[in-house]
């Protein structure tokens, strides 16, 4: 029985990812989850009390996976500059990934404090790694620089998501150039 429950839960999370990446947080409703999974709406409530609970679980499951991919890319290179470049490139390379799209939709949506806290914690780990690289470059305010750098990444993510006039590769190269020039500043 427990195995069946965990399969259902997995199916619900997967449906939630699809809904979020297709239509953002508004698309994530219990009726839509029920329809996607073929479960009765009342069954959806057996797994999750609220939309926020679905979002929180997605953050708990997907954020660490996504952060680990960025971390792995940073660990494969040696110099602080290369680490910063890997940090930017890997995040932008993950834009097309449904898990990442869901996470972006969540970040943009209305969240309760618990879910926001989980997102901050996961982001915190990434920010800590970039703070280290910036400190190694001799940056006087590595924490502030890390926050601003993430702002550049977030703006590039949104630009790619929007299907902006520029090609995603162009956006990535511009973000990397801006990040590297900025941190050397």
QUIPE-V778338 format. One record per pair of residues at least 12 apart in sequence whose C-alpha atoms are under 6 Angstrom apart, sorted by the first residue. I is the first residue (numbers start at 0). J is the second residue. D is the distance in Angstrom with one decimal. If there is no record, write none. Layout:
BEGIN
I|J|D  I|J|D
END
This chain:
BEGIN
16|101|5.3  19|101|5.0  20|100|5.1  20|101|4.9  23|104|5.0  24|108|5.8  55|114|4.7  69|86|6.0  69|89|5.6  72|85|5.8  73|85|5.4  79|132|4.8  84|175|6.0  130|142|5.5  130|145|5.6
END
